[in-house]
Amino acid sequence: MPESSRPGSSPAAHQERVEAFLRYLGLERGRSANTLDAYRRDLAGYVDWLVQAGVASPEQASADLVVGYVGQLQGSPRSLQRRVSALRSFHQFLADHGHASSNPARELSAPRPSSRLPKALAVETVSALLESVSGDDVASLRDRALLELLYGTGARVGEIVGLALDDAYSVSGGAPELLRVIGKGDRERIVPLGQHARQALDAYVVRARPVLARRAKRPVSHLFLGARGGALSRQSVWLILRGRAEAAGITEEISPHTLRHSCATHLLAGGADIRVVQELLGHQSIQTTQIYTKVTSTRCGMCITPHIPGPEASCAVHCGHGSSEDVRAQTGSDRSAASRVSRSRTAGLSRAGSCDCAV
């Protein structure tokens, strides 16, 4: 906090500008609700700082005051960079819309996040996690479908909990084959489901979800429901995953994003085309997907034989044409239990007995 504050500063003027900024991000820039919540949290501390400093409105903040605020922040380099980005964007909005003559946060910088590679689990570890959820009770059916989708589609946890019931559908009239996913910036993509994901999701929708839905006080359209019938939250997914991992005897640190990383890593290690993986994960830039090629090169000891998806795979990811079997190229024989599990969960995977890569 500043060493001294002047009376007369009210948070109302600051909050008005913040809300105008958030409306702009949501309506004109198409930012997601999660992004807006993150900006709101990041700017809340800044508003408190300005009020304590006696600044009547954010457009009156000086560069020295902004630098002073950033200087007392604590957190990881990635967290600090996000907060600095929020400040720069907020003050640029004020300048662009005529509320301020300049952007006092323009020259702000924060420590760059480390280039730590994404953490991926071994195929066997993922298999052990998924196979451990085998009960026929409502919670087990839901959790199995939830975990199969997190790994098999590589979707973000926010995308999974945001799914509506009719976002999982079939073009052949049977179990759900495709998933309509709304990603960052409200961009839609169609993701094919593997055999295990289809079976688990069908069992949940037919046998477990109706039971959960009857517990709700009002109709809920979300695909995944909690114990009381309401939409499952991101926090609940974390708790479910960690509880299931602990029950399976997995001691490695694990999160929903770990399963996303594992999906991408296993696909590329299996020879999937990087452009297909980019579309599957919903990455705007191929450079974001390329980070996983560095992960696969460090995991040469557990290389997976390539079952390279053909043109139909790209089509299925883009628009849902073709079957989900097209995304998984067919193989001769399975060489281990892990190959039987992984091949039908993600695109183009089969466990190899040896590494044939040139790395």
N, C-alpha and C positions, 0 to 999 in steps of 0.2 A: 504494500500500500504506500502511497505518497506520504512523506513525512508530515505534511500538514494539509488541511483541507479548508476550503472557504465555504461559508454557508450560502444557501440559496440555490444550490444545484439540485434539480429534481430528476429522477430517473425517467419520468414520463416522456420528455423530449427525446432522450436517447432511445427508449424502447420504440417510440414511433418510427424513428429512422431505421432501426433494426428490422421491424416488421415490414416496412416498405421494401427493404433490401431482400428479405426472404420471399416476399410476394413476387418480386422481380425475378428472383432465381427460379421460383416454381413455375410461374406463368410464362415468362419469356425465354428462360434458358432451359426449361424442362428438367430441372434438378429433381431427384427423387425425394420422397418424404424422409428417408434416412439421412440423406445429405443435408436437408434443411434442418433436421433435428441436431445434427453435428455442428452446423454453423451457429444455431441458436445457443447451444451449450458453450461453444468457444467464445461467442461475443458477450455472453452474460457476465463473465468475469471481467471483460474489458469495460463494459458499461459500469460495473461497480467501481472499477478503478477511476474512471472519469468522474463519477459522482463524488467519490471521496476527494478527488483533486479539485472539486468545485467548478468543473467545466460544464457550462450550461447546456451544450449540445455537442454531438460528436464532430460536427464540421469545424468546431473551434479548437479541436485537439492539435497540438503542435507536434512536430517531428520529434523533439526532445522528449515529450511526454509519452509518445508511442514507443520510442526506444526504451524509455524507463520501464514501461509496462512489460515489454518483451524480456527485458533483462532480468526481471524477477520471476519469470515463469520457470517451472520445473517440469520435468517429464522426459520421455525418450526423444531422440532426434526426430523420429517420425511424427510424434505428437506435437512437438514444437513447430515443425514445418507446416503441419496442418493449421495450427493456430495463426501462424504468421500469414499463411495464404488467405485465411479468413479475414484478417485485418486489411491486407492489401486490397482484396476484392471489395470489402465493405467501403473503404475510403475511396476507391476508384468509382464505385457506384455513386457516392455522394458528389464527387467531382463531375462525373459525366451527366448527372441530372441537375446540375446547377445549384446544389446545396453548399458546395465548397469550391474555392478557387483552385485548389491543388490537392494532391494525394500525399499526406505526410508519411504514409507507410510505403511509399514507392520503393525506397532504397533498403527496406528491411530485408534481412537475410536470417536464415536459421541453419543449424547444423544439418548437413545432408544425411538422410537415413543410410545405414550401412547396406552394402550390396549383398546381404545375406541371402543365400539361396533358399527357395521355398522348401519346407520340410515335407517329405513324402514318406509314407509307410511302405513297408515291403508288401508284396502281393499276399504273402502268407498271413501277415498280420491283419490286413483288411478282411481276408477270407475268414480268419478266426473270429473277428468281431461280428461279421454278418451272420455266420453260421451259428454263433452262440445265442442269437435271438430266435428261438425255435418254438416257443409256446403257442398255444391256440387261444389264449386269453386276449381280451380286447387290447390291452396295452402292448403285448408282444406283437400282435398283428400290425398295430399302428407303427411301432418302433422299427420293425423289420422293413416295412415299406418306406419309412422315413429315411433310414440309413442306406437302403438300396438306392434310393433316388439321389441322395447326397453324393454317393460315390459314383453311381452309374451314369449320372448326367453331368457331374462336375458343377452343378448349380450352386450359387451362393445361398447361404442360409436365409437371407432376406427374401430371395426369389422363391425358395421352397415354402416358407410360411405364408407368402403372399398368393400362392396358387389357389385358384377357385376349383370347385369340384369338376366343372366342365372343361377345365384346362387340360385334363387328362382324357384322351379320347382315342377311339379306334376308327380306322378306315375300312376295317373288314368285319366289324360287328362283334368282335370277341373282346378279349381283355384289352385294356388301354395299351396302345402302341406308341403314341406320341404325346409329347408334353409341350404345351404352349407356355413359354416362360417370358415374363416381362422383366427385363434387366435394367441396368443403369440408363438414365435418360428416357425411361419408358420405351426402350427399344424392344421389340418382340422378336423372339426366335423360336423355331420349332425344333425340339430335341427328340430323337428316337430313343426308345426304351429297350434295354436288353431283356433277355428271357427272364432272368431272376427278378428284375425290377417289375416287369409286367405281371409276373405271378404274384409277387408280394403285394403290389398295389391293388390288383384285382381282389385278392383275399381281404385286404383291409377295407376297400370300398364296399364290398358285398357283405362281409360278416362283422366288421368292427365299427366302421363309421356310423352306420344307422343307430347302433347302440349309444354311441357318444352323442349323436345329434339329438336323441330323445331327452338327454339330460339338459339341453340348453333351454334358457328361458324364452328365447326367440330364435327363429330360423337363422342359420349361419351358412354362408355359401362357401367358406373356405374348405379346402381339401383336407387339411390336417387339423384335427380338433383335440383339445385338451380333455382332461378327466371330467370336467364339468360341462363339456359341450361347446365351449367357446373356441375361438381361433387359437391355435397353438402359437406361442410367442417365441421369439428368437432365444430368449433366456431359457425357456423350457427345452428347446432343442439342445442347447449346450448341456443342460443337466441330464437329459436322456442319454446323450452320447457318452458323457463321462461316466454315468452310472453303468451303462452297458459295457464300456471298455473295461472298467474295474471288475465287473462280473466275469468278463472273458479273460481276466488275468493279464491284460495289456498294461504295462507300466510306462510306456512312452507317453509323452505329452501329446494330447490329441484334442482337436477342435473341429467344428464343421468345415473350416477352411483347410484343415489338414486333409480331409477327404477330397476336397476340390483339387488340392495340389497333387494328391496321389492319383486321382483320375487322369489328370493331364500328363503326369510323369509316366504312368504306365502305358498310356496311349502312344506317346512319342517313342518310348522304349520298344513298343511293339511294332513300330514302323508306320504308324498313322501319319498321314500328310499333315503338316503343321497348319495349313490353311483350314483343314477340316476341324482340327482341334481349336483353332481360333474361333471359328463359328460356333462350335459346341459350347465353349466357355463364355461367349459373348464379349470377347475382347475387341475393342475398336482398332487397336494397333497390333500389328504382327509382332512388334518388338516386345510387347507384354508377354506374348506366348513364347517367344524365343528364350526367355529365362529358363524354361523347363528343359530346353535342349542341353543346358549346362548341368542340370540335375541329372539327366540320363547319362551323361558322359562320366559322372562320378559314381554311377551305380552299375558299372560294366560287369561287376561280379554277379549281378542278378539280372542279366539282360534277358529280354523276352523276345522270342522269335517274331518277326514281322508278319502280320496278316494285313497287308496294306489295303485300305478301303479303296474301292474303285470310284468312278464318277457318280454312281448311285448314292454313295455315302455323302458326298458333298451336297447332292440334291436333297437328300433326306434332312440334313441339318438346316439347309436354307428354307425349304418349303414343305417338307413332310411327304414328298412324293417318294414312292418306293417303300419297301418294308424295312423294319429295323434290322432284319437279317442282312440287308444289303450293306449296312454299315459295318457289320462284322464279317470280314472275308472268311470263307470256309477253310478248314484245315483237314489234314488227314487223320491223325490220331492224337489223343491227349497223352502227355507224358507224366502228369502228376495231378493230384487233386486240385492244386492251385490253378492249373491250366483250365480245368473244367469250370471252376468258379469264375475266374477272371474273364475268360473268353465271352461268357454270356452276360457279363455285367457292364463291360465297356467295349468300345469299338476296336476290333482288330487285335485282340490279345490272346496269346497262348504261352504258357510257361515253357521255357526251353530247358533242356538238360545241360546245355553248355552255351557259352557265349561265342558268337560268330562275328561280333562287330570288330571294326578295325581300330577302335580307340585304344 
